[in-house]
Amino acid sequence: MDPPLPGPLAQGIFQAQYLHITVDDLPWLWADASDNNTVDIAGLPPGEHKVKIELVDANHKVFPGQVVTLTFTVPPR
């Protein structure tokens, strides 16, 4: 996965393709099966964050080796 774009990130917005997403190790996630497979995570406060993206099958089981975790920092505004 490429790092987030600096322009949107400076506004607290992270953009990535996904199927399952987990943000900052929180106990919730969401899934999407749309044909564009993109997500915008807006309203992130300045500081370090972590996004985990998992490629899953129709039963929401992760394909082996198909997990990417990206740590990034939203700059101060």
C-alpha contacts under 8 A as a table, 3 or more apart, distances in Angstrom:
res1	aa1	res2	aa2	distance
1	M	68	V	7.19
1	M	70	L	7.70
3	P	70	L	7.46
3	P	72	F	7.68
4	P	8	P	7.99
4	P	9	L	6.65
4	P	14	F	6.00
4	P	15	Q	6.26
4	P	16	A	7.39
4	P	72	F	7.81
5	L	8	P	6.03
5	L	9	L	6.12
5	L	14	F	7.64
5	L	15	Q	7.61
6	P	9	L	4.95
6	P	10	A	6.00
7	G	10	A	5.43
7	G	11	Q	7.12
8	P	11	Q	5.25
8	P	12	G	6.60
8	P	13	I	5.10
8	P	14	F	6.75
9	L	12	G	4.86
9	L	13	I	4.78
9	L	14	F	5.72
9	L	74	V	5.80
9	L	75	P	7.49
10	A	13	I	7.28
10	A	74	V	6.11
10	A	75	P	5.72
10	A	76	P	7.59
10	A	77	R	6.95
11	Q	43	G	7.92
11	Q	74	V	7.90
11	Q	77	R	7.36
12	G	42	A	5.90
12	G	43	G	5.42
12	G	44	L	4.66
12	G	45	P	6.20
12	G	46	P	6.93
12	G	74	V	5.92
12	G	75	P	7.97
13	I	40	D	6.44
13	I	41	I	5.49
13	I	42	A	4.43
13	I	43	G	6.48
13	I	44	L	6.48
14	F	39	V	7.99
14	F	40	D	5.63
14	F	41	I	5.11
14	F	42	A	6.62
15	Q	38	T	7.11
15	Q	39	V	5.70
15	Q	40	D	4.69
15	Q	41	I	6.56
16	A	38	T	5.66
16	A	39	V	5.69
16	A	40	D	7.02
17	Q	37	N	5.18
17	Q	38	T	4.29
17	Q	39	V	6.27
18	Y	21	I	6.52
18	Y	32	D	7.80
18	Y	37	N	5.47
18	Y	38	T	6.01
18	Y	39	V	6.95
18	Y	53	I	5.85
18	Y	54	E	7.08
18	Y	55	L	7.34
19	L	31	A	5.47
19	L	32	D	5.59
19	L	33	A	6.82
19	L	37	N	6.66
19	L	53	I	6.90
19	L	54	E	6.22
19	L	55	L	5.75
19	L	56	V	6.83
20	H	29	L	6.75
20	H	30	W	5.89
20	H	31	A	4.79
20	H	32	D	7.19
20	H	52	K	7.89
20	H	53	I	5.58
20	H	54	E	5.03
20	H	55	L	6.62
20	H	56	V	7.16
21	I	29	L	5.62
21	I	30	W	5.97
21	I	31	A	6.89
21	I	51	V	6.71
21	I	52	K	5.58
21	I	53	I	4.84
21	I	54	E	6.63
22	T	25	D	6.19
22	T	26	L	6.74
22	T	28	W	6.86
22	T	29	L	5.03
22	T	30	W	7.50
22	T	51	V	5.67
22	T	52	K	5.06
22	T	53	I	6.78
23	V	26	L	5.96
23	V	29	L	7.53
23	V	49	H	7.33
23	V	50	K	5.77
23	V	51	V	4.70
23	V	52	K	6.57
24	D	49	H	5.65
24	D	50	K	4.80
24	D	51	V	6.32
25	D	50	K	7.36
26	L	29	L	7.75
32	D	37	N	7.06
33	A	37	N	7.03
34	S	37	N	5.90
41	I	44	L	7.17
44	L	74	V	7.32
45	P	74	V	6.91
46	P	73	T	7.05
46	P	74	V	4.62
46	P	75	P	5.36
46	P	76	P	5.15
46	P	77	R	7.25
47	G	73	T	5.19
47	G	74	V	5.18
47	G	75	P	6.50
47	G	76	P	7.39
48	E	71	T	7.01
48	E	72	F	5.67
48	E	73	T	4.20
48	E	74	V	6.37
49	H	71	T	5.72
49	H	72	F	5.55
49	H	73	T	6.07
49	H	74	V	7.58
50	K	69	T	6.84
50	K	70	L	5.66
50	K	71	T	4.33
50	K	72	F	6.39
51	V	69	T	5.65
51	V	70	L	5.35
51	V	71	T	6.50
52	K	67	V	7.00
52	K	68	V	5.69
52	K	69	T	4.19
52	K	70	L	6.38
53	I	67	V	5.73
53	I	68	V	5.28
53	I	69	T	6.27
54	E	62	V	6.29
54	E	63	F	7.93
54	E	66	Q	5.96
54	E	67	V	4.52
54	E	68	V	6.59
55	L	62	V	5.78
55	L	63	F	6.09
55	L	66	Q	5.48
55	L	67	V	6.53
56	V	59	N	7.52
56	V	60	H	5.09
56	V	61	K	5.15
56	V	62	V	4.25
56	V	63	F	5.59
57	D	60	H	5.22
57	D	61	K	5.50
57	D	62	V	6.54
57	D	63	F	6.91
58	A	61	K	7.50
62	V	66	Q	6.86
62	V	67	V	7.67
63	F	66	Q	5.44
64	P	67	V	7.86
